[in-house]
């Protein structure tokens, strides 16, 4: 017969609690991702961007970079979320070449009329969480 000591019971409950916390965290991440996708779709972001990088079959570059590429380029950079939020709301510099040979080079237009700053931050944080 297996006898559970108070210490072993506490350890078992702690492990169960961690597992539940992890499950809830993943569920919250999934919900945040779905919300961000809906916001992006409603603001028209998918007109120029995709989530995953896709090589063109006809040799043409996409209008805007794939968000997985954005996440990779800005991973670990201080201030990335604030910078990208400003780019979404105010537009990008048409003379910047940081997406050369990856996107068509068309500057991102200002989108403050299509999406709020709060919603932009939700989308940006989700984009930065993407992994290739």
C-alpha positions as CSV (number, residue, x, y, z in Angstrom):
1,X,0.0,0.0,0.0
2,X,1.3,3.4,-1.0
3,X,1.3,5.9,1.9
4,X,1.4,9.6,1.0
5,X,3.3,11.8,3.5
6,X,2.2,15.4,3.9
7,X,5.3,16.4,2.0
8,X,4.5,14.1,-0.9
9,X,0.9,15.3,-1.0
10,X,2.1,18.9,-1.1
11,X,4.5,18.1,-3.9
12,X,1.8,16.3,-5.9
13,X,-0.5,19.3,-5.5
14,X,2.3,21.6,-6.5
15,X,3.0,19.7,-9.7
16,X,-0.7,19.6,-10.5
17,X,-0.9,23.3,-9.9
18,X,2.0,23.9,-12.3
19,X,0.4,21.8,-14.9
20,X,-2.9,23.6,-14.6
21,X,-1.1,27.0,-14.7
22,X,0.8,26.0,-17.9
23,X,-2.5,24.8,-19.5
24,X,-4.2,28.1,-18.6
25,X,-1.2,30.1,-20.0
26,X,-1.3,28.2,-23.3
27,X,-5.1,28.7,-23.5
28,X,-4.6,32.4,-22.9
29,X,-1.9,32.6,-25.5
30,X,-4.1,30.9,-28.0
31,X,-7.0,33.2,-27.2
32,X,-4.7,36.3,-27.6
33,X,-3.4,34.9,-30.9
34,X,-6.9,34.4,-32.2
35,X,-7.9,37.9,-31.1
36,X,-4.8,39.4,-32.7
37,X,-5.6,37.6,-36.0
38,X,-9.1,38.9,-35.9
39,X,-7.9,42.5,-35.3
40,X,-5.4,42.2,-38.1
41,X,-8.0,40.9,-40.5
42,X,-10.4,43.6,-39.6
43,X,-7.8,46.3,-40.1
44,X,-6.8,44.9,-43.6
45,X,-3.3,43.8,-42.6
46,X,-3.6,40.5,-44.5
47,X,-3.9,42.5,-47.7
48,X,-0.1,43.0,-47.7
49,X,1.2,40.6,-45.0
50,X,1.2,36.8,-44.3
51,X,1.9,35.1,-41.1
52,X,4.5,32.6,-42.5
53,X,7.1,33.3,-45.2
54,X,6.1,32.0,-48.6
55,X,8.4,32.0,-51.6
56,X,6.8,33.4,-54.7
57,X,6.3,31.0,-57.6
58,X,6.3,33.8,-60.1
59,X,9.4,35.6,-58.7
60,X,7.5,38.6,-57.4
61,X,8.2,39.8,-53.9
62,X,5.3,40.1,-51.5
63,X,4.0,43.6,-50.7
64,X,5.0,43.4,-47.0
65,X,7.2,41.1,-45.1
66,X,5.8,37.9,-43.5
67,X,5.3,38.4,-39.8
68,X,7.5,35.4,-38.9
69,X,10.3,37.3,-40.7
70,X,9.4,40.5,-38.7
71,X,9.5,38.5,-35.5
72,X,12.9,37.1,-36.4
73,X,14.4,40.4,-37.4
74,X,13.2,42.2,-34.2
75,X,13.7,39.3,-31.7
76,X,15.3,40.5,-28.5
77,X,15.7,44.1,-29.7
78,X,15.0,46.7,-27.0
79,X,12.0,48.9,-28.0
80,X,10.9,46.7,-30.9
81,X,7.3,46.7,-29.8
82,X,7.1,50.5,-29.5
83,X,8.9,50.9,-32.8
84,X,6.7,48.5,-34.7
85,X,3.6,50.1,-33.1
86,X,4.7,53.4,-34.4
87,X,5.3,52.0,-37.9
88,X,1.9,50.4,-38.0
89,X,0.1,53.6,-36.9
90,X,2.3,56.2,-38.7
91,X,3.6,54.3,-41.7
92,X,7.2,53.3,-42.6
93,X,10.0,55.2,-44.2
94,X,9.8,54.7,-48.0
95,X,13.6,55.1,-48.3
96,X,14.4,52.4,-45.7
97,X,15.8,49.3,-47.2
98,X,15.7,46.8,-44.3
99,X,13.3,44.5,-46.2
100,X,15.3,44.7,-49.4
101,X,14.9,41.5,-51.5
102,X,12.2,40.2,-49.0
103,X,9.3,42.6,-49.8
104,X,8.5,44.8,-52.7
105,X,9.8,47.9,-51.0
106,X,6.5,49.7,-50.9
107,X,6.3,51.8,-47.7
108,X,3.7,50.8,-45.2
109,X,1.0,53.4,-45.2
110,X,-0.2,55.0,-41.9
111,X,-3.0,52.9,-40.4
112,X,-4.2,54.9,-37.5
113,X,-7.6,55.3,-39.2
114,X,-7.9,51.5,-39.4
115,X,-6.7,50.3,-36.1
116,X,-6.4,51.8,-32.6
117,X,-3.1,52.0,-30.7
118,X,-4.3,49.4,-28.2
119,X,-5.3,46.9,-30.9
120,X,-2.0,47.6,-32.7
121,X,0.0,46.7,-29.6
122,X,-2.0,43.4,-29.3
123,X,-1.1,42.6,-32.9
124,X,2.5,43.6,-32.5
125,X,3.1,41.6,-29.4
126,X,1.5,38.6,-31.1
127,X,3.8,39.1,-34.2
128,X,6.8,39.3,-32.0
129,X,5.9,36.1,-30.3
130,X,5.9,34.1,-33.6
131,X,8.6,31.6,-34.3
132,X,9.7,30.2,-37.6
